[in-house]
């Protein structure tokens, strides 16, 4: 099932109601209708009967394409294994927050970059993107490499010397906008918010606090951190995940 919705760049909640006769693994994807590599959600759920899904979009395009398909069958023109009985765009009243001017400025820059990085240019040397006020900089690499030229699996990192953020286009172009934001806010926290700049858990919590106050969905937090952690499984990362999981579940 494919449906187009007009959102006019306004924060939105997309309500999707799906019905099945049997338990099915169903995918929901929402993307920008006019820009490539620009997804607002890529998620699945198990539907056995009737389920309602809501896609939170504090950032929204002019027009969105909503795609629903059975994991077993892929995108078919006619698939009787499920039925979509409703696709509705509702206004999203964003949470209220009180960020510093410094954080507000970075959030604006990060949101613009996350909206556009699916098609922005990158290079082996890192194409430079600056915030309007000139305070924040992202170097957009084809991929991030170490000093020996070996490609790293990290999607982003920040300099502890000057606060410049390096982002991997190879990693970022396949991510949803919320996943991109979660990573950028984590990196920002390392240099600009942390009491201990090298503390990963402190950066997790500081970044997630901003992310959740902006109204982004919790599901993308789990998707992005699990993707990162599975490339470097360790007891330390398990403890780190447990702490961020507790924070997300208790956040109000």
C-alpha positions as CSV (number, residue, x, y, z in Angstrom):
1,X,0.0,0.0,0.0
2,X,1.3,3.4,-1.0
3,X,-0.4,6.7,0.0
4,X,0.6,10.3,-0.4
5,X,-0.2,12.9,2.3
6,X,0.1,16.7,2.2
7,X,1.7,17.9,5.5
8,X,2.9,21.4,4.4
9,X,6.1,21.1,6.5
10,X,4.0,21.2,9.7
11,X,4.8,18.9,12.7
12,X,2.4,15.9,12.2
13,X,1.3,12.6,13.6
14,X,0.5,10.0,11.0
15,X,-2.1,7.5,12.2
16,X,-2.1,4.2,10.4
17,X,-4.6,1.4,11.1
18,X,-3.8,-2.1,9.9
19,X,-5.9,-5.2,10.0
20,X,-4.8,-8.9,9.4
21,X,-6.4,-12.3,9.5
22,X,-3.3,-13.9,10.9
23,X,-0.2,-12.7,12.7
24,X,1.9,-10.8,10.2
25,X,5.1,-8.8,10.3
26,X,4.2,-5.5,8.6
27,X,6.6,-2.7,7.7
28,X,5.7,1.0,7.8
29,X,7.9,3.5,6.0
30,X,7.3,7.2,5.7
31,X,9.5,9.3,3.3
32,X,9.7,12.7,1.7
33,X,7.8,12.6,-1.6
34,X,10.3,14.9,-3.3
35,X,13.7,14.2,-1.8
36,X,15.7,11.0,-2.0
37,X,17.2,9.2,1.1
38,X,14.9,11.2,3.4
39,X,12.9,8.9,5.6
40,X,10.9,9.8,8.7
41,X,10.4,6.3,9.9
42,X,11.4,2.7,8.9
43,X,9.8,0.3,11.4
44,X,7.9,-2.9,11.6
45,X,5.3,-4.3,13.9
46,X,3.5,-7.6,14.3
47,X,-0.2,-7.4,13.6
48,X,-2.6,-10.1,14.6
49,X,-6.1,-8.7,14.1
50,X,-6.2,-4.9,14.3
51,X,-3.4,-2.5,15.3
52,X,-3.0,1.3,15.3
53,X,0.4,2.8,14.7
54,X,1.4,6.5,15.2
55,X,4.4,8.0,13.5
56,X,5.6,11.1,15.4
57,X,7.1,13.7,13.1
58,X,8.3,16.9,14.7
59,X,10.0,17.5,11.3
60,X,7.7,17.0,8.4
61,X,8.0,17.5,4.6
62,X,5.6,19.3,2.2
63,X,4.4,15.9,1.0
64,X,5.0,12.5,2.5
65,X,4.7,9.0,1.0
66,X,3.4,6.3,3.4
67,X,4.3,2.7,2.5
68,X,3.0,-0.4,4.2
69,X,4.0,-3.9,3.2
70,X,4.2,-7.4,4.5
71,X,7.7,-8.5,5.4
72,X,7.2,-11.9,3.7
73,X,5.8,-10.5,0.5
74,X,7.6,-7.2,-0.1
75,X,5.9,-4.3,-1.8
76,X,3.1,-5.8,-3.9
77,X,0.4,-3.9,-5.8
78,X,-2.2,-6.1,-4.3
79,X,-1.6,-8.0,-1.1
80,X,-4.5,-9.5,0.7
81,X,-2.5,-10.6,3.7
82,X,-3.3,-7.2,5.4
83,X,-5.6,-4.3,4.9
84,X,-4.9,-0.6,5.7
85,X,-8.2,0.9,6.9
86,X,-6.9,4.4,7.8
87,X,-4.1,6.7,7.0
88,X,-4.6,10.1,8.5
89,X,-2.3,13.1,9.2
90,X,-3.0,14.8,12.5
91,X,-1.4,18.0,13.9
92,X,1.4,17.3,16.4
93,X,1.5,19.6,19.4
94,X,5.1,19.5,20.3
95,X,6.3,19.3,23.9
96,X,7.4,22.5,25.6
97,X,11.0,22.9,26.4
98,X,13.5,25.5,27.6
99,X,16.9,25.1,26.0
100,X,19.8,27.5,26.1
101,X,20.4,29.7,23.1
102,X,23.5,27.6,22.4
103,X,21.4,24.4,22.2
104,X,18.6,26.0,20.3
105,X,21.1,27.2,17.7
106,X,22.6,23.7,17.3
107,X,19.2,22.0,17.1
108,X,18.2,24.3,14.2
109,X,21.5,23.5,12.4
110,X,21.2,19.7,13.1
111,X,17.6,19.6,11.9
112,X,18.5,21.3,8.7
113,X,21.4,18.9,8.1
114,X,19.4,15.8,8.9
115,X,16.6,17.0,6.5
116,X,19.1,17.5,3.7
117,X,22.0,15.1,4.2
118,X,20.4,12.3,2.2
119,X,21.3,14.2,-1.0
120,X,24.0,16.6,0.1
121,X,27.5,16.1,-1.3
122,X,30.2,14.4,0.6
123,X,33.8,13.6,-0.2
124,X,36.8,11.6,1.1
125,X,38.2,14.9,2.5
126,X,34.9,15.9,4.1
127,X,32.6,18.6,2.6
128,X,32.1,21.4,5.1
129,X,28.6,22.5,6.3
130,X,28.4,25.4,8.7
131,X,25.5,26.7,10.9
132,X,24.2,30.2,10.0
133,X,25.8,31.7,13.0
134,X,29.2,30.1,12.1
135,X,29.5,28.4,15.5
136,X,28.9,24.8,14.5
137,X,30.5,22.8,11.7
138,X,29.9,19.3,10.2
139,X,32.4,17.7,7.9
140,X,30.5,15.3,5.7
141,X,32.8,12.4,4.7
142,X,32.0,9.6,2.3
143,X,33.0,7.4,5.2
144,X,35.0,8.0,8.4
145,X,38.5,6.6,8.5
146,X,41.2,6.2,11.1
147,X,44.7,7.6,10.7
148,X,45.7,4.5,8.8
149,X,42.9,5.0,6.2
150,X,40.8,2.1,7.5
151,X,37.0,2.7,7.3
152,X,35.4,2.9,10.7
153,X,31.8,1.8,11.5
154,X,31.0,4.8,13.5
155,X,28.3,7.1,12.0
156,X,29.8,10.3,13.5
157,X,32.4,11.6,15.9
158,X,33.3,15.0,17.4
159,X,36.7,16.6,18.0
160,X,37.5,17.2,21.7
161,X,39.7,20.1,20.6
162,X,37.4,22.3,18.4
163,X,34.0,20.7,18.5
164,X,33.9,19.9,14.8
165,X,31.6,17.0,14.0
166,X,32.5,14.4,11.3
167,X,29.6,12.5,9.8
168,X,29.7,9.4,7.5
169,X,27.5,9.7,4.5
170,X,27.7,5.9,4.0
171,X,26.0,5.5,7.4
172,X,23.7,8.5,7.4
173,X,22.0,8.2,4.0
174,X,20.2,5.0,5.1
175,X,19.0,6.3,8.5
176,X,15.8,8.0,9.4
177,X,15.8,11.7,10.4
178,X,15.2,10.9,14.1
179,X,18.1,8.4,14.1
180,X,20.3,11.1,12.5
181,X,19.2,13.6,15.1
182,X,19.9,11.2,18.0
183,X,23.5,10.8,16.9
184,X,24.2,14.5,16.3
185,X,22.7,15.4,19.7
186,X,24.9,12.7,21.3
187,X,28.0,14.2,19.6
188,X,27.0,17.8,20.5
189,X,26.7,16.8,24.2
190,X,30.2,15.4,24.3
191,X,31.8,18.8,23.7
192,X,29.2,21.4,24.6
193,X,27.2,19.9,27.5
194,X,29.2,17.1,29.3
195,X,31.0,17.8,32.5
196,X,33.3,15.0,31.4
197,X,33.7,15.3,27.6
198,X,34.8,11.7,27.1
199,X,32.0,10.1,29.1
200,X,29.7,8.2,26.7
201,X,26.9,7.6,29.1
202,X,26.7,11.3,30.1
203,X,26.6,12.2,26.4
204,X,23.8,9.6,25.9
205,X,21.7,11.1,28.6
206,X,22.3,14.7,27.7
207,X,21.6,14.0,24.0
208,X,18.5,11.9,24.7
209,X,17.1,14.6,27.0
210,X,17.1,17.1,24.1
211,X,15.9,14.5,21.6
212,X,12.9,13.5,23.7
213,X,12.0,17.1,24.6
214,X,11.9,17.9,20.9
215,X,9.2,15.2,20.4
216,X,11.1,12.6,18.4
217,X,9.9,9.0,18.7
218,X,11.5,6.6,21.2
219,X,11.6,3.7,18.7
220,X,14.3,5.3,16.6
221,X,16.5,5.7,19.7
222,X,16.5,2.0,20.2
223,X,17.0,1.3,16.5
224,X,20.1,3.6,16.2
225,X,21.8,2.6,19.4
226,X,21.3,-1.1,18.8
227,X,22.7,-0.7,15.3
228,X,25.8,1.1,16.8
229,X,26.3,-1.3,19.7
230,X,26.0,-4.5,17.6
231,X,29.2,-3.4,15.7
232,X,31.0,-3.3,19.0
233,X,29.4,-5.8,21.5
234,X,30.9,-5.6,25.0
235,X,29.9,-5.6,28.6
236,X,30.5,-1.9,28.8
237,X,28.1,-1.2,25.9
238,X,25.5,-3.5,27.5
239,X,25.7,-1.5,30.7
240,X,25.5,1.7,28.6
241,X,22.4,0.4,26.8
242,X,20.7,-0.5,30.0
243,X,21.2,3.0,31.4
244,X,19.8,4.7,28.3
245,X,16.9,2.3,28.2
246,X,16.1,3.2,31.8
247,X,16.3,6.9,31.0
248,X,14.1,6.6,27.9
249,X,11.4,4.6,29.8
250,X,11.3,7.0,32.7
251,X,11.4,10.2,30.7
252,X,8.4,12.5,31.0
